[in-house]
Structures are given as structure tokens and as C-alpha cells.
Amino acid sequence: MAGMFIGESVHKVDTKGRVSIPSDFRAVLQEHDPAYDPARGARVVVNYAKHKAKNHLECYTVESFEALSARILAMDTGSINRKRLQALFLAKAHPAMVDETGRMVLPAKCRDPFGLKSEAVFMASGDTFKILTQEAYELEMAALDDYLDDLDEDFDPLSMLNEAPDPEGQG
């Protein structure tokens, strides 16, 4: 499905930090890179800030990262929250290229804080995707299972959408 990241997969990370991007994810990166050129490859922005409850790299398309950056830069220049967001998202951003073989290089500054060594789980989040260790992925899935297990047997997870605004402005 073009336009957004869906699915999950596991990929090897070599000693130089090269990792294959799932082909469906590559298609989304290409679609949302205004300067995409097949000869050059697609761009991706990897956020490697390690802060409270964050156990993964967060990867953005060029367009989504530019939109996020624009919102941060629209804040008051002297605002402490702007400074915090700049430090978390702009300073800790690593621009990467997806090469002709579908791989990108994750430098040690991105891999090491999250324990990414020989294997990485890619987990879609719609407008972004996560890269995390198998252990971190399993912990995230176990927390979700625990949450779901505590709900009534007939609970419909889609009912949580009632909290979300309708993107088409209906209802």
C-alpha cells in the first residue's frame, strides 16, 4: 500500500551498519521524497534521540520530517519547548540514503544507544516507521497484549477511533 508504512519485518544488520529497508517501505520513501531520483535513491531521516520510553529509532520520509521541522521552527524563537524539540528532533536527526540495493547505513551513533547489532525489526507506524531490536519489539508487543487482555472480551479496538478527528471532516 503506497502512501503509508504498514507491516513489520526483520532484517540483518552487517558490521558496517548496513540494513535492507523493506521494499514496501522503500516505495513510501520514494513517493514522499520530492527530489527522488532512481539513480540516487530515496532519502530517509532517522531520529536517534534516546529519551523517556523510547527504545527505537524513528524514521521519517523527507516530506513528513520537513512538516515536523516546519512546526518546530514556527514556535517562538526563545521558547524553551522549541529549544527542547530542536534538540530532540533536529539535532538528533541523521539524513540517510537508500542505495540501489535497497539498503541504508545506520552509523554507530544511531545503532549503539538502542543495542542494534546484527538484526533489526522494522515496525510500521503509518507516517513513520520504527527500527528496534527483537527484544524491544517483543516488549512492545507484550505490553500491547497485556493491555488487550485487561479489556472486556467483546471490546472492539476500532472503538478507540472515536477519539480521533475524521480526516475527511465528516461527522
C-alpha positions as CSV (number, residue, x, y, z in Angstrom):
1,M,0.0,0.0,0.0
2,A,1.6,3.2,-1.1
3,G,1.4,6.4,0.9
4,M,2.0,5.0,4.4
5,F,4.1,2.5,6.2
6,I,2.4,-0.8,7.1
7,G,3.6,-4.1,8.3
8,E,6.7,-5.4,10.1
9,S,9.8,-7.4,9.2
10,V,13.2,-8.5,10.4
11,H,16.4,-7.7,8.6
12,K,20.1,-8.4,9.2
13,V,22.5,-5.5,10.1
14,D,26.0,-6.0,8.9
15,T,29.2,-4.9,10.7
16,K,29.2,-1.6,8.8
17,G,25.7,-0.8,9.9
18,R,24.1,-1.6,6.5
19,V,20.5,-2.8,6.7
20,S,17.9,-3.6,4.0
21,I,14.8,-1.5,4.0
22,P,11.6,-3.5,3.4
23,S,10.5,-3.0,-0.2
24,D,7.1,-1.6,0.7
25,F,8.8,1.0,3.0
26,R,11.2,1.9,0.1
27,A,8.2,2.7,-2.1
28,V,6.8,5.0,0.5
29,L,10.1,6.8,1.0
30,Q,10.4,7.3,-2.8
31,E,6.8,8.6,-3.0
32,H,7.4,11.1,-0.3
33,D,10.8,12.3,-1.4
34,P,10.3,15.3,-3.7
35,A,13.8,15.0,-5.1
36,Y,13.7,11.3,-5.6
37,D,15.9,10.1,-8.4
38,P,16.2,6.3,-9.1
39,A,19.9,6.8,-9.9
40,R,20.4,8.5,-6.5
41,G,17.9,6.6,-4.3
42,A,15.4,7.8,-1.8
43,R,16.1,9.7,1.3
44,V,15.1,8.9,4.9
45,V,15.5,10.9,8.1
46,V,16.4,8.8,11.1
47,N,15.8,10.3,14.6
48,Y,18.1,8.7,17.1
49,A,17.2,10.8,20.2
50,K,17.0,8.4,23.2
51,H,14.5,9.8,25.7
52,K,11.9,8.6,28.1
53,A,10.2,5.4,27.0
54,K,11.9,5.5,23.6
55,N,13.6,2.2,22.7
56,H,13.8,2.6,19.0
57,L,14.9,4.7,16.0
58,E,12.1,6.7,14.4
59,C,12.3,7.0,10.6
60,Y,10.6,9.7,8.6
61,T,10.0,10.4,5.0
62,V,11.5,13.7,3.7
63,E,8.1,15.2,3.5
64,S,7.0,14.2,7.0
65,F,10.3,15.4,8.5
66,E,10.1,18.7,6.7
67,A,6.5,19.1,8.0
68,L,7.6,18.3,11.6
69,S,10.6,20.7,11.3
70,A,8.4,23.5,10.0
71,R,6.1,23.1,13.0
72,I,9.1,23.3,15.4
73,L,10.6,26.3,13.6
74,A,7.2,28.1,13.7
75,M,7.3,28.2,17.5
76,D,8.6,31.3,19.3
77,T,12.4,31.5,18.9
78,G,13.1,31.9,22.6
79,S,10.6,29.2,23.7
80,I,12.1,26.6,25.9
81,N,9.8,24.0,24.2
82,R,11.2,25.0,20.8
83,K,14.7,24.5,22.1
84,R,13.8,21.1,23.5
85,L,12.2,20.0,20.3
86,Q,15.1,21.3,18.3
87,A,17.5,19.3,20.4
88,L,15.3,16.1,20.3
89,F,14.3,16.1,16.7
90,L,16.6,18.4,14.6
91,A,19.9,17.9,16.4
92,K,19.4,14.1,16.7
93,A,18.4,13.6,13.0
94,H,20.5,11.6,10.7
95,P,19.8,12.0,6.9
96,A,20.4,8.7,5.1
97,M,20.1,7.4,1.6
98,V,18.6,4.2,0.4
99,D,21.1,2.8,-2.1
100,E,20.4,0.9,-5.4
101,T,20.3,-2.4,-3.4
102,G,17.6,-1.1,-1.0
103,R,20.0,-0.7,1.9
104,M,20.8,2.2,4.1
105,V,23.7,2.7,6.5
106,L,23.0,3.3,10.2
107,P,26.0,4.8,11.8
108,A,27.1,3.7,15.3
109,K,25.7,6.8,16.8
110,C,22.2,5.6,15.7
111,R,22.7,1.9,16.4
112,D,24.6,1.8,19.7
113,P,22.2,3.6,22.1
114,F,19.5,1.2,21.1
115,G,21.5,-2.0,21.0
116,L,21.1,-2.7,17.3
117,K,23.8,-5.1,16.4
118,S,23.1,-8.0,13.9
119,E,19.4,-7.8,13.5
120,A,16.7,-5.1,13.3
121,V,12.9,-5.2,13.4
122,F,11.2,-2.7,11.1
123,M,7.7,-1.8,12.5
124,A,5.4,0.5,10.6
125,S,3.6,3.4,12.3
126,G,1.7,4.8,9.3
127,D,3.5,8.1,8.7
128,T,6.8,6.8,10.2
129,F,8.5,3.5,11.0
130,K,10.5,2.2,13.9
131,I,13.7,0.3,13.9
132,L,14.3,-1.7,17.1
133,T,15.8,-4.8,18.5
134,Q,13.9,-8.0,18.6
135,E,13.8,-7.8,22.4
136,A,12.4,-4.2,22.3
137,Y,9.8,-5.3,19.8
138,E,8.7,-8.3,21.9
139,L,8.4,-6.0,25.0
140,E,6.2,-3.6,23.0
141,M,4.0,-6.4,21.7
142,A,3.8,-7.9,25.3
143,A,2.7,-4.5,26.6
144,L,0.0,-4.4,23.9
145,D,-1.1,-7.9,24.7
146,D,-1.3,-7.1,28.4
147,Y,-3.5,-4.0,27.7
148,L,-5.8,-6.0,25.4
149,D,-6.0,-8.9,27.9
150,D,-7.3,-6.4,30.6
151,L,-10.2,-5.3,28.3
152,D,-13.7,-6.8,28.1
153,E,-13.9,-9.9,25.9
154,D,-16.2,-8.0,23.4
155,F,-14.1,-4.8,23.3
156,D,-13.5,-3.6,19.7
157,P,-10.1,-1.9,19.4
158,L,-11.5,0.2,16.5
159,S,-13.8,2.0,19.0
160,M,-10.7,3.9,20.1
161,L,-11.0,5.8,16.8
162,N,-13.9,7.7,18.3
163,E,-11.2,9.9,19.9
164,A,-9.6,10.7,16.5
165,P,-10.8,13.6,14.3
166,D,-12.3,12.4,11.0
167,P,-9.6,13.2,8.4
168,E,-12.3,13.8,5.8
169,G,-14.3,16.2,8.0
170,Q,-17.4,14.0,8.1
171,G,-19.2,13.6,11.4
